[in-house]
């Protein structure tokens, strides 16, 4: 008999962070009314904005849309590259550089893999005044491992609740969803791999 170990863990993380995952790249949620006109149902957050990019974000107009929704060039935007898996990231992470290139004057890169660090007031300080957050690409489970259940996750939600913009590309887009398939940690082409199954 096979004992399955950690396969295809479906994570209902960020369920409180976002109300829906199925939005197009730059669509901002609009009300959808029932045919009788009395029922108001929203797809997306009750406040704030989502900008969800399928991957490989290179469009100047999308960067500028995020900047605009955050409040303009002087709005604080936090870039979270954690999904990428590099050992460290500095303030010159490529997405932060792109935001600056396209007009954002106040961009901060925020990163840790350690949930204990993510649960500190010092770490979340840049998020307290943020009007926009951008999650970079990579593997979304790295974001879950680092931030789920921490003060950082609460601070992400607070930016959206305050009317800010949450955005992301590739894994940074899928993390915005309510349901996530973790997949095999060996690479990004295997959902359930040998490393996850014990005989």
PyMOL commands that set and color helices and strands:
alter all, ss='L'
color gray80, all
select helices_A, chain A and resi 60-70+82-84+94-101+115-118+121-128+140-147+151-161+171-174+194-196
alter helices_A, ss='H'
color red, helices_A
select strands_A, chain A and resi 3-4+10-11+31-33+40-42+49-53+76-80+106-109+132-135+165-169+180-181+197-198
alter strands_A, ss='S'
color yellow, strands_A
deselect
rebuild
show_as cartoon
